Structures are given as structure tokens and as C-alpha cells.
Amino acid sequence: MKIENSKGTVMRDQDGFTLLEIMVVLVIIGVMAALIAPRFVERADEAKVDTTKVQMKNIEQALKLYRLQHGAYPNSSEGLNVLVTATKGGKHYMDALPKDAWGGDFIYLSPGVHGEVDILSYGADGQAGGSDFNADIGNWE
């Protein structure tokens, strides 16, 4: 719509959003974010559990190779460090010991409670026990 002022200049009405309309849109975005954000956080925690299980599988494979070449698994006192320590020929089974997805060290038991060897992560809280994402994760699961 065109409007002329007293000097004959043509001015236009400017259409735009009112403050109320902007506030309604912001509230809708906030509600959507509140509903969707927890799902992303849960997926991230699930991914960390899966990553930790994959790391355990990698350690298990290195331990199996160690057993094939030495006739037995390393005992608990030797621990997982034997996998990264070079042998006489300069060979080692892993370049570095992985950490669990939360940055914690894996616990190694040989002989294990659940099998020949047990590899354990204390989960998100880094303490024994717990539930949900704080629960312990073992290679026997």
C-alpha cells in the first residue's frame, strides 16, 4: 500500500513480524529442542557403550594372538601391558592400549570369573557397579 506524505513523497507500509509472533516461534523452537535433545544425548551414551565393546574385542584378538604364540594368556599381574611391550624380535601385539570411551583403563583378569580372561570397563561413572550407562561392561556380555 502506498501512502503520500505532505511533500508528495511516496512511502510504503512495511510488513513485518510483531513481537508476539516472534515470541511464539521462539517458544515452539524451544519446545521442539526440549523434546529432541534428550534423544541425541541418549544416542551418544549408547555409542560410547558400543565403542567400548569394540575396543574390548580388539584387546581380545590381541590376547588370542598372544596365547597362540606363548601357549597361555598373560596372567593378571602381567596385565595388558604385555600386548604393547616389544618382544625379542621387536614385535608387539598392539601399538597402544586403548582406553574405554570415557577415558578409563580396562580391567584385566586372567583367569577370569566369566571365562578364560575377563576384560572390564567400569562405564561412565568409572566405579564398580552402577546401572544404565554407569553399569560395568564386560567382554562376556
C-alpha positions in Angstrom: 0.0 0.0 0.0 1.4 3.4 -1.0 0.9 6.5 1.1 1.9 10.0 0.1 3.1 12.4 2.7 2.6 16.2 2.7 5.7 16.7 0.4 4.4 14.3 -2.2 6.9 11.6 -1.3 5.6 8.1 -1.7 6.0 5.9 1.4 5.2 2.2 1.8 3.8 0.4 4.8 6.3 -2.1 6.0 5.0 -5.5 6.6 6.9 -7.4 9.3 6.7 -9.7 12.3 5.2 -8.5 15.5 7.0 -9.2 18.8 4.2 -11.6 19.7 4.7 -13.6 16.5 8.5 -13.8 17.1 7.9 -14.9 20.7 5.5 -17.7 19.6 8.1 -19.0 17.1 10.8 -19.0 19.8 8.6 -20.9 22.2 7.8 -23.5 19.5 11.6 -23.9 18.8 12.3 -24.3 22.5 9.7 -27.0 23.0 11.0 -28.9 20.0 14.5 -28.7 21.3 13.5 -29.9 24.7 11.8 -32.9 23.2 14.6 -33.8 20.7 17.8 -33.1 22.7 17.5 -36.0 25.2 17.3 -38.4 22.3 20.6 -37.2 21.0 22.2 -37.4 24.4 21.0 -41.0 24.8 22.3 -41.9 21.4 25.7 -40.5 22.3 25.8 -42.7 25.5 24.8 -45.7 23.5 27.6 -45.0 21.0 30.1 -44.9 23.9 29.0 -48.3 25.1 29.3 -49.7 21.6 32.7 -48.1 21.2 33.9 -49.7 24.5 32.7 -53.1 23.4 34.6 -52.8 20.1 37.8 -51.8 22.0 37.3 -54.9 24.1 37.0 -57.1 21.0 40.3 -55.6 19.7 42.0 -56.4 23.0 40.6 -60.0 22.9 42.0 -60.5 19.4 45.5 -59.4 20.5 45.2 -61.6 23.6 44.3 -64.6 21.4 47.4 -64.0 19.2 49.5 -63.7 22.3 48.1 -67.1 23.5 48.9 -68.7 20.2 52.5 -67.6 20.3 53.1 -68.1 24.0 50.8 -71.0 24.9 48.8 -69.1 27.5 47.2 -65.8 28.2 49.2 -63.3 30.3 48.3 -63.5 33.9 46.6 -60.7 35.8 49.9 -59.5 37.3 51.4 -59.1 33.8 48.3 -57.4 32.7 47.5 -55.9 29.3 50.9 -54.1 29.1 52.5 -57.2 27.6 50.5 -56.5 24.5 52.3 -53.2 23.9 55.7 -54.3 25.1 58.1 -55.4 22.3 59.3 -59.0 22.3 62.9 -60.0 21.5 62.2 -59.6 17.8 60.8 -56.1 18.3 57.2 -57.3 17.7 54.3 -56.2 19.8 50.6 -57.1 19.6 49.1 -53.6 19.9 50.5 -50.2 19.2 48.9 -48.8 22.3 46.5 -49.9 24.9 43.1 -48.4 24.2 41.0 -46.6 26.8 37.3 -47.1 27.2 35.0 -44.5 25.7 35.1 -42.4 28.9 38.9 -42.4 29.1 39.2 -45.1 31.7 41.6 -48.1 31.8 40.3 -51.6 31.1 40.5 -54.1 33.9 42.0 -57.4 33.0 41.6 -60.7 34.9 43.3 -64.0 34.0 42.0 -66.4 34.8 38.7 -64.7 34.6 35.5 -65.1 36.6 33.3 -65.4 33.5 35.8 -67.1 31.1 39.5 -67.7 30.5 40.1 -63.9 30.6 37.8 -61.1 31.6 38.1 -57.6 30.3 36.0 -55.0 32.1 35.2 -51.3 31.9 33.5 -49.5 34.8 31.3 -47.5 32.5 30.5 -43.8 32.5 31.0 -43.3 36.3 34.3 -45.1 36.4 33.3 -47.1 39.5 32.3 -50.7 40.0 28.6 -51.5 39.7 26.0 -49.0 38.6 23.1 -49.0 36.3 22.2 -47.7 32.8 25.3 -46.0 31.3 27.1 -46.2 34.6 26.9 -50.0 34.6 30.0 -52.2 34.2 30.7 -53.5 30.7 32.4 -56.9 30.3 33.7 -58.9 27.3 31.4 -61.8 28.4 28.2 -59.9 27.6 
